Amino acid sequence: MVKYVVGDLKDLFPEIIARAAEHLRYVFGFELKQLDRKHHTYILIHKLKPLEEEEDLGGDGPRLGLLMMILGLIYMKGNSVREAQVWDMLRRLGVLPSKYHFLFGYPKRLIMEEFVQQRYLNYRRVPHTNPLEYEFSWGPRSSLEISKMKVLGFEARLHKKEPPSTGQCSTVKPWQMRPIGPELRPV
């Protein structure tokens, strides 16, 4: 890589790699790991930050938060949700799907071009509908990288409720969680 990509700027290679690694981490959620120092061999590892560390709005926190909200909606609606319901949820949050948003850019583009293309969400036509309707469901990448417990925990924190215990993921819906606050603490 040094020979072909960097050429005469070998001295700048560590800085170039550091910047590239930073952009890969913040924009795409990939961590660049060096395998072989001598031959400059690297691999990319996908790393979603744990949700507890994303209290600030930097990095990919807002985008991951939006994805988690959509995945939560899909989970609560029985593993698929009509496209119109997603846009309606965004509007209720004050995020217009086709208007620029300071955290997400254009939300519809983010969802359709990034979340769907990166396979976090499946997007498919609902059969036998006139006019045509489409729906979202969990994509294969979400199923591998994000557990339903994480989504339930995210929803619980969002609604200030206690998340269910580990074994209850498939049976407990977010609205069945107990409220937490100063007057009621988790047991």
C-alpha positions as CSV (number, residue, x, y, z in Angstrom):
1,M,0.0,0.0,0.0
2,V,2.8,2.4,0.9
3,K,4.6,1.8,-2.4
4,Y,1.5,2.2,-4.7
5,V,-0.8,4.6,-2.9
6,V,1.5,6.9,-0.9
7,G,4.6,6.8,-3.2
8,D,7.0,9.6,-2.3
9,L,5.1,10.5,0.9
10,K,6.2,7.5,2.9
11,D,6.9,9.7,5.9
12,L,3.3,10.8,6.0
13,F,1.9,7.2,5.9
14,P,1.3,6.9,9.6
15,E,-0.7,10.2,9.6
16,I,-2.6,9.2,6.5
17,I,-3.5,5.8,8.0
18,A,-4.5,7.4,11.3
19,R,-6.9,9.9,9.5
20,A,-8.3,7.1,7.3
21,A,-8.9,5.0,10.4
22,E,-10.6,7.9,12.1
23,H,-12.9,8.5,9.2
24,L,-13.7,4.8,8.8
25,R,-14.6,4.6,12.5
26,Y,-16.8,7.7,12.7
27,V,-18.5,7.5,9.3
28,F,-18.9,3.7,8.7
29,G,-18.3,2.2,12.2
30,F,-15.3,0.2,11.1
31,E,-12.1,-0.2,13.1
32,L,-8.8,-0.5,11.1
33,K,-6.5,-3.1,12.7
34,Q,-2.9,-3.6,11.6
35,L,-2.1,-7.3,11.0
36,D,1.5,-7.0,9.8
37,R,3.6,-4.0,10.5
38,K,6.3,-4.9,8.0
39,H,4.0,-5.5,5.1
40,H,1.5,-2.8,6.1
41,T,-1.4,-5.3,6.2
42,Y,-4.7,-4.1,7.6
43,I,-8.2,-5.5,8.2
44,L,-11.5,-3.7,8.8
45,I,-13.6,-4.8,11.8
46,H,-17.1,-3.5,12.2
47,K,-17.5,-2.0,15.7
48,L,-20.8,-0.6,16.9
49,K,-20.2,1.4,20.0
50,P,-22.1,0.2,23.1
51,L,-25.2,2.4,23.4
52,E,-24.1,3.6,26.9
53,E,-21.1,5.4,25.4
54,E,-23.2,7.3,22.9
55,E,-24.7,9.9,25.2
56,D,-23.1,12.6,23.3
57,L,-24.2,13.4,19.7
58,G,-20.8,13.0,18.2
59,G,-19.6,10.2,15.9
60,D,-22.3,7.9,14.7
61,G,-24.4,8.2,17.8
62,P,-27.3,10.1,16.1
63,R,-27.4,7.7,13.1
64,L,-27.2,4.6,15.3
65,G,-29.9,6.1,17.5
66,L,-32.2,6.6,14.5
67,L,-31.5,3.0,13.4
68,M,-32.3,1.7,16.9
69,M,-35.6,3.7,16.9
70,I,-36.5,2.2,13.5
71,L,-35.5,-1.3,14.7
72,G,-37.5,-0.8,17.9
73,L,-40.6,0.2,15.9
74,I,-40.2,-2.9,13.6
75,Y,-39.9,-5.1,16.7
76,M,-42.9,-3.6,18.4
77,K,-45.0,-3.9,15.3
78,G,-44.4,-7.7,14.8
79,N,-41.1,-7.8,12.9
80,S,-42.1,-5.6,9.9
81,V,-43.5,-2.1,9.5
82,R,-45.0,-0.3,6.6
83,E,-42.8,2.5,5.1
84,A,-45.5,5.1,5.9
85,Q,-45.3,4.2,9.6
86,V,-41.6,4.9,9.7
87,W,-42.1,8.3,8.0
88,D,-44.9,9.0,10.4
89,M,-42.7,8.2,13.4
90,L,-40.0,10.5,12.1
91,R,-42.6,13.3,11.6
92,R,-43.8,12.9,15.2
93,L,-40.2,13.4,16.3
94,G,-39.9,16.6,14.3
95,V,-37.7,15.0,11.6
96,L,-39.1,15.5,8.1
97,P,-38.0,12.6,5.8
98,S,-37.2,14.7,2.8
99,K,-35.9,17.8,4.5
100,Y,-32.3,18.3,5.6
101,H,-31.8,17.6,9.3
102,F,-28.7,18.9,11.2
103,L,-27.9,15.5,12.7
104,F,-29.0,13.0,9.9
105,G,-28.6,15.0,6.7
106,Y,-31.6,13.9,4.6
107,P,-33.3,11.2,6.7
108,K,-35.0,9.4,3.8
109,R,-31.7,9.2,2.0
110,L,-29.9,8.0,5.1
111,I,-32.4,5.2,5.6
112,M,-32.8,4.2,2.0
113,E,-29.2,4.6,0.8
114,E,-27.3,3.7,3.9
115,F,-29.3,1.5,6.3
116,V,-30.9,-0.5,3.4
117,Q,-27.8,-0.7,1.3
118,Q,-25.6,-1.7,4.3
119,R,-28.3,-4.3,5.0
120,Y,-29.3,-3.1,8.4
121,L,-32.8,-2.9,7.1
122,N,-34.7,-5.0,4.5
123,Y,-37.0,-3.0,2.2
124,R,-39.5,-4.9,0.2
125,R,-42.8,-4.5,-1.6
126,V,-45.9,-5.7,0.3
127,P,-47.6,-8.1,-2.1
128,H,-51.2,-7.6,-3.3
129,T,-51.4,-3.9,-2.4
130,N,-52.8,-1.2,-4.7
131,P,-51.4,1.4,-4.6
132,L,-48.0,-0.1,-4.1
133,E,-46.8,-0.3,-0.5
134,Y,-43.4,-1.1,0.9
135,E,-42.3,-2.3,4.3
136,F,-39.1,-2.5,6.4
137,S,-37.9,-5.4,8.5
138,W,-34.6,-6.2,10.3
139,G,-31.8,-6.8,7.8
140,P,-29.3,-9.6,8.1
141,R,-26.6,-7.2,9.4
142,S,-28.9,-6.0,12.2
143,S,-29.6,-9.5,13.2
144,L,-25.9,-10.3,13.4
145,E,-24.7,-7.1,15.1
146,I,-27.6,-5.8,17.2
147,S,-29.4,-8.0,19.6
148,K,-33.1,-7.5,20.3
149,M,-32.1,-7.1,24.0
150,K,-30.0,-4.0,22.9
151,V,-33.0,-2.6,21.1
152,L,-35.3,-3.3,24.1
153,G,-32.7,-1.6,26.4
154,F,-32.5,1.4,24.1
155,E,-36.3,1.7,24.0
156,A,-36.4,1.3,27.8
157,R,-34.0,4.1,28.3
158,L,-35.8,6.2,25.7
159,H,-39.1,5.8,27.6
160,K,-37.4,5.8,31.0
161,K,-38.5,2.2,31.8
162,E,-36.7,-0.8,33.2
163,P,-35.4,-3.2,30.6
164,P,-36.5,-6.8,30.8
165,S,-34.1,-9.5,32.1
166,T,-32.0,-11.4,29.5
167,G,-34.3,-14.4,29.1
168,Q,-37.4,-12.4,28.4
169,C,-36.4,-10.8,25.1
170,S,-38.8,-12.7,22.8
171,T,-41.8,-12.5,25.2
172,V,-41.6,-8.9,26.6
173,K,-42.6,-5.9,24.5
174,P,-41.3,-2.4,25.5
175,W,-44.8,-1.3,26.7
176,Q,-44.7,-4.1,29.3
177,M,-41.6,-2.8,31.1
178,R,-42.0,-1.3,34.5
179,P,-41.4,2.5,34.9
180,I,-38.3,3.6,36.8
181,G,-37.6,6.8,38.6
182,P,-36.9,8.3,41.9
183,E,-40.0,6.7,43.5
184,L,-39.5,3.2,42.0
185,R,-36.1,1.5,41.5
186,P,-35.2,-1.7,39.7
187,V,-35.1,-4.8,41.8
